[in-house]
Amino acid sequence: DRVRLLEDILDSLDVGALVCDENYKVISANRAAREMFGSEETERSLLEFTMSNELRALAERARVSREATEEKIELSHPRSRHVIARVRPCASDRLLLALADVSELVRLERVRSDFVANVSHELRTPLASIKALAETIAEEENMERDEMNHHLHRITGEVDRLTALSNDLLTLSEAESKPSRKAQVNLSQVAREIGEQYRPQAERKGLGYSLHIEDDVVVPLDRDQIVQVLANLLSNAIRYTPEGAVSLTLSAQNGTAVLQVKDTGIGISREDLPRIFERFYRVDKARSRETGGTGLGLSIVRHIVNAHGGEVDVESAVGSGSTFTVRLPIERA
């Protein structure tokens, strides 16, 4: 009964637990360990069970030192994952191995590191341009007025770019850190309002522009956040459509509000489609910088839509335009 109780306790743990004998043969494995390595069979060597030379070597060090030993290890079987492995010598020359899966923590740390690197790069580039232009103006005492105005115009453009980046970073941070404040909102009214705000921008480029909004589509949502979604999608559509048309459509379908922003612009290649919702990912970096894109707009869209229990997807091909579709549940979850 005591053995059975101990097994039940070990099986209730989220940490993988293995017990090895003096020959490094696995004689017991709890539920988490069996799931971790995809095996129900014990009575095999530690190396055969885990397929990890690093884990085997850690067990040896613990036995030789007769002290608990801990190390972060990357496992490859049956799939890649990171674990904190702790090996403790026990009675009867046995070893207890505890394996805590920290793969998600490692992934988040990698995301954080990449994010910091990207932000640093995005800030450094315009700051370097501003510094160089300011130094040019300061060093040339007899600079022509037209040339000075040209440099000042470029400085203003770089400042605008930094401002847009700062605003998008703050928007993304707020969307990630604050829960959506949902209320019943007439999405039809919001879509018409924001859609009309972008009409002059489209018409200045000579684009066709149309709204197809079904009446009285009411959805539980955070109005400010959905305004941000519409603004990002419409501004992107207009920005990357040199000629042709942009349209915004809203309809209710089977308990779901479906928003579509469609354009006849430059389109997105098949290779780029899986990554366009990533932070700072740009299909064409040069074009994005020319048009003022920060590389955060679609990431903001995805995060807000997901926070509302919805989904966003895109259909596109190079030279054929893009269609972004947002689906939001009409009923409260």
Order of alpha helices (4+ residues) and beta strands (2+ residues): alpha-beta-beta-alpha-beta-alpha-alpha-beta-beta-beta-alpha-alpha-beta-alpha-alpha-beta-beta-alpha-beta-beta-alpha-alpha-beta-beta
